[in-house]
Amino acid sequence: MIRICLLCLPLLLAAGAANAQLFPSKAARIDSGKIVLRFNPVGLADFLDGNFTVGGEYRFNNSWSATMDAGIIFYSHYMAKSERATGILLRPGVRKYTGKHKEYFFDLQFHYKEVMYHVNDWIERDVVNEVSGYEQLTKFRYRKQVFGVNIMSGGKEFLTKDHRLFVEVVAGLGIHFKITGPYHEDNSRFEDPFALVVNRNNNLKPTSKTVVPAFPVTIRLVYKLR
């Protein structure tokens, strides 16, 4: 996992820096609006935590704006034997426009995700001093909480002649703090399937706490209200 992240890092940094270069300066000079609505279609294809996420942006002036995205998680393949999953996704942020024609932007984005998985699998019971007494095949709930921060960069391309509809391509880096474990299952343990191997001892505790790198890349469909 760590090696894969390190190999991807240079590519993602290059993609983030080059995003704005993909968009012509003519489009950048056009006013992209003070209040916009936006939709993240990539969330629907998220293999681990599929979500429907919408948001908005309020631009204070030519350089600064506030952003907010909120989503509902409605399916997941995070847990192999999860019968269903429900959750929320919140991403408030601050955006800075830069460049001669304000054609680039950088986002400081905060990230919160909470997902409840309904699992039918073997779970360890009577865990004392990190040793379980026995295993039980049953249905139980497993909760994941993620807190983090992302630094993103990107650009936009207009899709319509009235310049109300456009797309944003964004990439960045982040750091996330993840807490996982069986929900309201005293002295029970179920290992996080996506835990980092380097933190295995911690992941074998009833509640796993892990710091993980994040490499967010997304495409947004944006509509200007005014």
N, C-alpha and C positions, 0 to 999 in steps of 0.2 A: 504493500500500500504506500509506504513512505517513498520507495524508489519510483513508483509510478507518478506520485505527486511532484517529486523533484524533476523528473523527466518532462512533465507537462508544464512546469513553471515558466521556462523561457518562452514557450509557444504562447502561453496565455498573456504574458507580459507584452510580447510583441503584438498580439491581437488587440490588446487594450490600447496600446499606443497608436496602432494603425487604424483603429475604427473610424476616427473622424476623417482620415484621408480618403475613405471610400465614398465620401459624400461631397458633391460639387459645391464650390463656394457660393454659387448662385442660389442654391437652396438654403444655405446657411444665412444669407442676408435677408431672407423672407421671415417676417415675424411669425414665430411658432405659437403665439398666444400667451395670454395671462393665466387663463384657467383651461386645463385640458383634462380629458378622461383617457385612461389607457388600459389596455388588456394584454395579458401575458399568455399567448397561445402555447408557449413551450411548457407551461405547467400542466396542460392536459396530457402531455406525452411523458411526464416525469415517471420513470419506471418504478422508483422507490416509493414516492409519496405523490400520487396524482392529485392535482389541485386545480380549482377554478379561481383565478386571481385577477382582480381588477384594482384600479387605483386612480390617482389623480395628481396633478401638479399645480401649485399656485406660485406664480412668478411675482416676486416683490418688486424687482427692477430688472434692468438689462443683464445683470450679472448673477443674481441670487434667486433661488426658489426653494420651496418646501415640497417634498413629495411624500406620498403615502400609498402603500399597496396592502391589500388585505385579501386573504384567500380562504377557501374551504377545502380541506383534504377529504376526498371521498373514496379513494381506493389506494391500495398499497401492496407492493411485493417485498417490502422490507423484512417482514417475518414470513418464512416459508410456509407455515401452516396457519396463517392468519385468515379467519373467515370473513372479517370485514375490518375496516379502519375508518376512524373519523378524527378530524382535527382542524386546527386553525393555523394560519400563517400571517404574520404581521411584519411589515418592513417600512417603517418611517425613515425619512432621510432628508438631507440637505444637499442641494445641487449648486455647483459653481460653474457658470459659463465663462469661457475664456477664448483667446484667439482674437485676431484682428476684427473679424466679423462675428465674434461669439459663436464660432462654428463647432467648438469643442465643448464638452461638459465633463465634469467630474462629480461623482456622487459619494457622499459619506452616508452609508446606509446601515441602519440597525436591523437586526434580524431576530425574530422570535418564532419558534415553531413548537406546537404541542400536538402529539398524535396519540390516540388510544387504539391499540390493536386488540382485537378479540381473537384469542389464539386457542387452538385445540392441539395440545402437544404434551410431551413429558416435561414435568417441572420438578425441581429438587425441593424436598421438604425438610423441616427440622434442621435448618442450617445453624450450626453452633461452631464458633471459631473457624468459620469458612469451610467446615466439613458438613455435608448433608447426611441425614439419617436414611433417607430412601427417596425414590422417584415415584411420581404419580402421573398417570395419563388422565388429563382432565381439561376442562375449558377454564380459561382464566384471562384476565386483562393485563396488558403490558403497556406501560406508558413511556413515551420518549419526549423529552423537553430539550430544546436547543436554543441557546442564547449566543449572539455573535455580532460582529461588525464587519462590513465589507467596504472596500474602496474600489469604486467602479469608474470607468471612462467609456465614452462612446460618441456617436453622432447620429444624424437623422437623414431621411430621404423622403420627400413629399410624393404622394401617390395621386393626388387630384389637382386639377387646375386652380381650384379656389384655395388650395394650400391648407385645407382644414384637416385632411387625413394624411398621416405620414407614419413611417416606421422608425423605431430606434433600435440600433444594434449596440449592445453593451457587454463589456467583459471586465473582470476584475479579480481581486484577491481578497481573502478574508480569513478570520480566525473564529472558530465556533467552540463553545463549551457545551458538551452533550451529557445529559443525565438520563439514564435508562434503567428500567427494572420492573418486576411484577408489581401491579397496582393493588394495594390493600390485600397483599398476600404475606402475612407475617411469617418471618423465618423461612422464606422461600427464595429460590434463586433460579434464574433462567438467563443464559448468556446472550449478550447482545450479538446478533449475527454479523454486524458490521463494525465490531470493536477492533481497535488497532492492536496488532500482536504485541507491540512493544509495551502495551499497558495491560497485558493479559491478567496479571495478578489482581489488579483493580477491577477488571471486568468480571472476575469470578466472585466478586462480592455481591450480596443481594441487590445493591444499587450501584450501578456503574457510572463513573464520572470520568469523562475523557475530553481532552482538548484536541481538536482536529483542524487541519487546514481546509479552506474552502476556495473553490475556483468558479464563481458564478459567471455564467455566460447566458445571455437571453436576447430575445427579439420581442419588442413590444409594438402593438398596434395602437396608435395615438390619434385622438380626435380633438380638435380645438373648439371649445365652446365660445370663447371670446378672447 
